[in-house]
Amino acid sequence: MSSAGLPQGTVPRLERPGPLRERVYEALLELITTRALRPGQHLVESELAGHLGVSRQPVREALQRLNTEGWVDLRPAQGAFVHEPTDAEADQLLSVRTLLEAEAARMAAANSGTAGIAALEELCARGEQAVADDDVDLVVATNAAFHAKVMELAGNAVLSELAAQVDRRVRWYYTPVARQRGKTSWEEHRTLIDAIRARDEARATAVMRAHTEHTRTTHRERTQDGQQG
């Protein structure tokens, strides 16, 4: 059973001052969502503390919080492990994402100006280059930034708040299929930008719904292939 060992230099030591407990939590959550810490991986407090350059106490507190939020499983007499998401969890999360982002796309089409569209085009170009370079981490980060920008352009604070609650889990589920979605995902982003530029709310909604459903379907098929294999 693997433990929390990470490649040298993967985790920068946390700098003080600042709310150390919060910073340890954020660092561990980032490692989980980017899958530097893999689902099912054993998390050893002393090893994590060494990587982060802190004592075990803030690590223990962070693991307890992550357990409460469903990122980590604390098992009696065994310790902490990165949660392994079930098929149902992924499907439910991605279904909610589709609802939120389709509405965000509609509102972005209604509200966006030239500056917002230019920002989307810049992110799209960056994502396409990341795909060409086979830089999966950058693809995932840029994809998240693109969708966050659409949400920002929607101009609805409540919608943005709800989307922020699922954003990290979306990244977690998207990472394993990012390479498979590849160029197609960014072609869909281009189509979405065209709909937003045209201020076509109905088309923007439909494009975003189809786009997010493609990711959901790809994730489901990948899981099923893994089970069959």
C-alpha positions as CSV (number, residue, x, y, z in Angstrom):
1,M,0.0,0.0,0.0
2,S,1.6,3.3,-1.1
3,S,2.0,6.2,1.3
4,A,2.3,9.9,0.9
5,G,5.7,9.8,-0.8
6,L,6.0,12.6,-3.4
7,P,8.8,13.4,-5.9
8,Q,11.4,15.7,-4.6
9,G,10.4,19.3,-5.2
10,T,6.7,18.6,-5.8
11,V,5.6,20.4,-2.7
12,P,7.1,23.7,-1.7
13,R,7.6,24.3,2.0
14,L,5.0,26.7,3.4
15,E,6.2,30.1,4.3
16,R,5.2,31.8,7.5
17,P,3.5,33.9,8.7
18,G,-0.1,33.3,8.0
19,P,-2.9,31.0,9.2
20,L,-0.8,27.8,9.1
21,R,-3.7,25.5,9.5
22,E,-5.5,27.0,6.5
23,R,-2.4,27.0,4.4
24,V,-1.7,23.3,5.1
25,Y,-5.3,22.5,4.3
26,E,-5.1,24.4,1.0
27,A,-1.8,22.7,0.1
28,L,-3.1,19.2,0.7
29,L,-6.4,20.0,-1.2
30,E,-4.4,21.2,-4.2
31,L,-2.3,18.0,-4.1
32,I,-5.4,15.9,-4.0
33,T,-7.3,17.8,-6.8
34,T,-4.3,17.7,-9.1
35,R,-3.9,14.0,-8.2
36,A,-0.3,14.4,-7.0
37,L,-1.8,12.5,-4.1
38,R,-3.8,9.8,-5.8
39,P,-7.2,8.4,-4.9
40,G,-6.7,5.6,-2.4
41,Q,-3.2,6.8,-1.4
42,H,-2.2,6.4,2.2
43,L,-1.5,9.8,3.9
44,V,1.1,9.6,6.6
45,E,1.1,12.6,8.8
46,S,4.8,12.6,9.5
47,E,5.7,12.3,5.8
48,L,3.3,15.1,4.8
49,A,4.6,17.3,7.6
50,G,8.1,16.8,6.4
51,H,7.2,17.7,2.8
52,L,5.4,20.8,3.9
53,G,8.0,21.8,6.5
54,V,5.5,22.0,9.4
55,S,4.7,20.0,12.5
56,R,2.2,17.1,12.5
57,Q,-0.5,19.1,14.3
58,P,-1.7,21.3,11.5
59,V,-1.5,18.3,9.1
60,R,-3.7,16.3,11.5
61,E,-6.2,19.2,11.7
62,A,-6.2,19.6,7.9
63,L,-6.8,15.8,7.4
64,Q,-9.7,15.9,9.8
65,R,-11.2,18.9,7.8
66,L,-10.6,17.1,4.5
67,N,-12.3,14.0,5.9
68,T,-15.4,16.1,6.9
69,E,-15.5,17.5,3.3
70,G,-15.2,14.1,1.7
71,W,-11.7,14.4,0.2
72,V,-10.1,12.1,2.7
73,D,-11.2,8.9,4.5
74,L,-10.1,8.3,8.1
75,R,-10.1,4.6,8.8
76,P,-9.9,3.3,12.3
77,A,-6.5,1.6,13.1
78,Q,-5.4,2.3,9.5
79,G,-5.0,6.1,9.1
80,A,-5.9,8.6,6.4
81,F,-6.4,7.8,2.7
82,V,-7.3,9.9,-0.2
83,H,-11.0,9.3,-1.0
84,E,-11.7,7.2,-4.0
85,P,-14.8,8.7,-5.7
86,T,-17.5,6.3,-6.8
87,D,-19.1,6.3,-10.2
88,A,-22.3,7.7,-8.7
89,E,-20.5,10.6,-7.0
90,A,-18.8,11.6,-10.2
91,D,-22.0,11.3,-12.2
92,Q,-24.0,13.4,-9.8
93,L,-21.4,16.1,-9.5
94,L,-21.0,16.4,-13.3
95,S,-24.8,16.5,-13.7
96,V,-25.0,19.5,-11.3
97,R,-22.1,21.1,-13.2
98,T,-24.0,20.8,-16.5
99,L,-27.0,22.7,-15.0
100,L,-24.9,25.5,-13.5
101,E,-22.7,26.0,-16.5
102,A,-25.4,25.9,-19.1
103,E,-27.1,28.8,-17.3
104,A,-23.8,30.6,-17.0
105,A,-23.3,30.3,-20.7
106,R,-26.7,31.7,-21.4
107,M,-26.1,34.7,-19.2
108,A,-22.6,35.3,-20.6
109,A,-24.1,35.5,-24.1
110,A,-26.6,38.1,-22.8
111,N,-24.0,40.2,-20.9
112,S,-20.5,39.8,-22.4
113,G,-18.7,42.6,-24.1
114,T,-15.6,42.5,-26.3
115,A,-13.1,42.4,-23.4
116,G,-14.8,39.3,-22.0
117,I,-14.8,37.5,-25.3
118,A,-11.1,38.4,-25.9
119,A,-10.3,36.9,-22.5
120,L,-12.1,33.7,-23.5
121,E,-10.2,33.6,-26.8
122,E,-6.9,34.0,-25.0
123,L,-7.6,31.2,-22.6
124,C,-8.7,29.0,-25.5
125,A,-5.5,29.6,-27.3
126,R,-3.5,28.8,-24.2
127,G,-5.5,25.6,-23.7
128,E,-5.0,24.5,-27.3
129,Q,-1.2,25.0,-26.9
130,A,-1.2,23.0,-23.7
131,V,-2.9,20.2,-25.6
132,A,-0.3,20.4,-28.4
133,D,2.4,20.3,-25.7
134,D,0.7,17.3,-24.0
135,D,0.9,19.3,-20.7
136,V,-2.1,17.7,-18.9
137,D,-1.7,19.8,-15.7
138,L,-1.8,23.0,-17.7
139,V,-4.7,21.7,-19.8
140,V,-6.7,21.0,-16.6
141,A,-5.8,24.4,-15.0
142,T,-6.6,26.3,-18.2
143,N,-9.9,24.5,-18.7
144,A,-10.9,25.5,-15.1
145,A,-9.9,29.1,-15.8
146,F,-12.0,29.1,-19.0
147,H,-15.1,27.8,-17.3
148,A,-14.5,30.2,-14.4
149,K,-14.3,33.1,-16.9
150,V,-17.6,32.1,-18.5
151,M,-19.1,32.0,-14.9
152,E,-17.7,35.5,-14.2
153,L,-19.1,36.9,-17.5
154,A,-22.5,35.6,-16.5
155,G,-22.5,38.3,-13.8
156,N,-24.6,36.4,-11.2
157,A,-22.9,36.2,-7.8
158,V,-25.1,33.4,-6.5
159,L,-24.5,31.3,-9.5
160,S,-20.7,31.9,-9.2
161,E,-20.8,30.9,-5.5
162,L,-22.6,27.7,-6.3
163,A,-20.1,26.9,-9.1
164,A,-17.1,27.6,-6.8
165,Q,-18.4,24.9,-4.4
166,V,-18.1,22.2,-7.1
167,D,-15.1,23.6,-9.1
168,R,-12.4,21.7,-7.3
169,R,-14.3,18.4,-7.5
170,V,-14.8,19.1,-11.2
171,R,-11.1,19.5,-11.7
172,W,-10.5,16.2,-9.7
173,Y,-12.9,14.3,-12.0
174,Y,-11.7,16.1,-15.2
175,T,-8.0,15.3,-14.7
176,P,-8.2,11.6,-15.7
177,V,-10.0,12.4,-18.9
178,A,-8.3,15.6,-19.9
179,R,-6.0,13.9,-22.4
180,Q,-8.8,11.8,-23.9
181,R,-11.0,14.9,-24.3
182,G,-8.0,16.7,-25.8
183,K,-8.4,18.9,-28.8
184,T,-12.1,18.2,-29.1
185,S,-12.8,20.0,-25.8
186,W,-11.2,23.2,-27.0
187,E,-13.0,23.0,-30.4
188,E,-16.2,23.0,-28.3
189,H,-14.9,26.0,-26.4
190,R,-14.4,27.8,-29.7
191,T,-18.0,27.1,-30.7
192,L,-19.1,28.4,-27.3
193,I,-17.2,31.6,-27.8
194,D,-18.8,32.1,-31.2
195,A,-22.3,31.7,-29.7
196,I,-21.4,34.2,-26.9
197,R,-20.0,36.7,-29.4
198,A,-23.3,36.4,-31.4
199,R,-25.3,37.0,-28.2
200,D,-27.2,33.8,-29.1
201,E,-28.4,32.7,-25.6
202,A,-30.1,29.6,-26.8
203,R,-27.1,28.3,-28.8
204,A,-24.7,29.2,-26.0
205,T,-26.8,27.2,-23.6
206,A,-27.0,24.2,-25.9
207,V,-23.3,24.2,-26.7
208,M,-22.3,24.4,-23.0
209,R,-24.8,21.6,-22.1
210,A,-23.4,19.4,-24.8
211,H,-19.8,20.2,-23.9
212,T,-20.2,19.4,-20.2
213,E,-22.2,16.3,-21.0
214,H,-19.4,15.1,-23.2
215,T,-17.0,15.3,-20.3
216,R,-19.5,13.4,-18.1
217,T,-19.9,10.7,-20.7
218,T,-16.2,10.4,-21.2
219,H,-15.7,10.0,-17.5
220,R,-18.4,7.3,-17.3
221,E,-16.9,5.4,-20.2
222,R,-13.4,5.5,-18.8
223,T,-14.6,4.1,-15.5
224,Q,-16.5,1.3,-17.2
225,D,-13.5,0.5,-19.4
226,G,-11.4,0.3,-16.2
227,Q,-13.8,-2.1,-14.5
228,Q,-13.9,-4.3,-17.6
229,G,-10.1,-4.3,-17.8
